[in-house]
Amino acid sequence: MATAKLPETGTAANKRPHNFVMEGRKKLSITAIQDVALFEETSIILNTDMGELTLGGQNLHINHLSVETGEIEIEGYIESVSYNDNPTPKGGGLLAKLFR
């Protein structure tokens, strides 16, 4: 099991802690999630307190999502993980579309 707490940078330094825990390449738990911008079986894009997080893989599924605590659990075969400091514009995410 790999555990990494990402360094706090920029404006995220005064926000909630962002943790990323991957078990093998099959299960992923992440905190400080703001929004699910995209969800597909091969790609998930999350807006986090540390920037936009893109996950690539196969058979990806969201097993748990808590809007109140900003926690998410994902299962599937994870092939790639990357951060982008320029997140998807607000209002375009999956949660925003669900709660219109």
C-alpha positions, 0 to 999 in steps of 0.5 A, spaced: 500 500 500 502 506 497 501 512 502 503 520 500 501 526 503 502 531 498 505 538 499 501 544 501 502 549 495 499 556 493 492 558 495 491 550 498 495 551 504 489 554 508 484 549 506 483 542 508 488 536 508 489 533 501 491 525 502 491 520 496 492 513 498 492 507 493 492 500 494 496 496 489 493 499 482 486 497 484 483 501 490 484 509 491 482 513 497 482 521 496 480 527 500 479 534 499 475 533 493 471 539 491 467 536 485 467 530 480 468 534 473 468 527 469 466 520 470 467 515 465 469 507 465 476 509 463 477 516 466 475 520 472 477 528 473 476 531 480 477 538 482 481 538 489 484 543 493 490 541 490 488 542 483 485 538 478 486 530 478 486 526 472 485 518 473 486 514 467 484 506 467 480 501 466 473 499 469 473 505 474 468 505 479 466 510 484 464 506 490 463 512 495 463 519 495 461 524 500 460 531 498 460 534 506 467 531 507 470 531 500 472 524 500 472 519 494 473 512 494 475 509 487 476 502 484 478 499 478 485 498 474 488 505 475 493 506 469 495 514 470 494 519 475 496 526 474 495 533 477 493 540 473 493 546 477 488 549 472 482 546 474 476 545 470 471 551 470 466 551 476 459 549 474 461 544 469 462 538 474 458 532 474 455 534 481 453 541 479 449 538 473 446 533 478 443 538 483 441 543 478 
